[in-house]
Amino acid sequence: MGELKRLTDISLAENEDESSPGRESAEMTPVDHSPSLSGETTRNVSFDRVAKAQHEQSPLLSPAGSGHEEEEAMINDRTVLEEDERYDAYHETKSLWYMILLTVSIGGLQLAWSVELSNGTPYLLSLGLSKSLMALVWIAGPLTGALVQPYVGMLSDRCRSPWGKRKPFMVGGGLATIISLLALSWAREIVGGFLGLFGANPESQGVKTSIIVFAVLWVYCLDFAINTVQAAIRAFILDCAPSHQQESANSMASRAVGVGNIIGYVAGYLDLPKYVWFFGNTQFKVLCVIASLALGSTISLSISTIKERDPRLEPPISIGKAGIISFFKQVFSSIKRLPPQTRKVCEVEFMAWIGFFPQLFYSSSYIGDIYVQPYLLENPNMTPAEIDRLYEKATRVGTFALLIYAITSLSTNVLLPFVIAPTYDSQGQPKSSTVSPKSNTTLTSKFLNKLIIPWLTLRRAWLISHLIFAGCMFSTLVVRSIGGATALIGIIGISWAMTLWAPFAIISAEVSKRDALRRSRQSVDGPQDDEDQAGVILGIHNMSVAAPQILATIGSSIVFKFLQKPRGVPGDRSFSVVLAAGGLSTLVAAYLTSRIKDEVELADEVVEEGRSRDARPLVRSRSFGEMEY
């Protein structure tokens, strides 16, 4: 049908030429007979114009030229884009609701993770685990993150399921996370009930040790599952968002994470068994049930409303030898050929997460430790039951501080994009190219342009956030009041917001543009040499996040070994020392951030293409966040 329509159009054009001898031959468009994935062999467009339409030449800000030049360019771009149905489907500007549906699943995942972060440490301590051993238990997260996410990324890149590349891993990882949460929260009942069948005393030391071992095993399973679904969701967001909207997509993802944090911390602060007793008789059980429901529903919403590219239309990726050694060889090979910006971001993340990991896991315990000190000094001879009630109240107080932290983080994600200089160019996007540039003169656009702080790029905001984090961590050594400590943790929410946004935006922009260029080359020249795709690159980025957590865990364990005091004994300052030590590495991360460029450069042809337009003045794109409302 496509070939018949093309021949008809050519015939009509020839008739018009015969009836209009004065028509200039220059209006004829060159024909490119390159094959495409759709099976059509004729495309009425040159490859150079496709490349120009698909790839933005400037990050950070949009060039402003004369109205006549921009209108002519938009008409040309529209002609190009109408010839390529695949481009229209996956590269046109997406709406606000599309971005919400695309990223809502990571909010559900964050709710599950917030339960582990805020209540996991107190829960394990209540089972009888010591602080030094608890620190080694939390090494499960970075270990599985360093190994699971790159492996899941490789598997999903090679997946050719009709569902898509990422959806099978989102579903499988989500189910595993739900099972792990429920098994962990009911560890006492499961182990005690099973051993009780053989006449074991639930209060015996053997049963208590068995419960601890069972819980620790499910902590590892939980971290394995969370890393699987997180790897799939992050790659899903990158694949389904257009290259010119990667910053917007990751900003929306960070907002979803903020909402998930707030819901999780509000739930953790409330006395949930009093209100939803049918979910469980303890706080941790109810939280795990709520997190499971949220994760299952948000993943279902995302996969049912967002359509992935059909991976069966892509050329197959060569599969090397199976096995652990082969896996590590592929990972190291991929690390060597990382894109330049991505490599620098990974270096920053390595140093930053040495500080972030203790803060995430021990903030609520730091607040709770401050809360219990006066009571322990006043009554040093509390019964075990009284100590349990005191620390349960301290956990809720610490969770309230994390709630303030989550609100600050979400507010930063919502408000900061209005003042940061927009990072990725909107030139060449299909839908916006059909809109007159006069839309930039609306009152809303003028107001938004006035909010921009020209020197405050995304990279600089990220650098400042590292300095804020380091200052707050050093302050934990001297702040010993609930109000002051809560304020410190709340301010750190600014740094956490940037950590959720900046690195993913920078990496996603570079990888998305690279993938678009690769697809364009394949549609013209056929399959190219294998190149690392989003799943592998994001997995390697997660290795740079996970590996330093192992160092932080070992360091924390050493500090706790020498400074911790038994539970219920006053005078413990070990949490403050661990948090302050993390601030030192964040200062190094700030220096490394200063070395990152404010531009994403790809192949020479893309850079050359944009040089003539880069010299023009820079303005904000026509809509905030490159999204249509």
Disulfide bonds with the S-S distance in Angstrom:
none
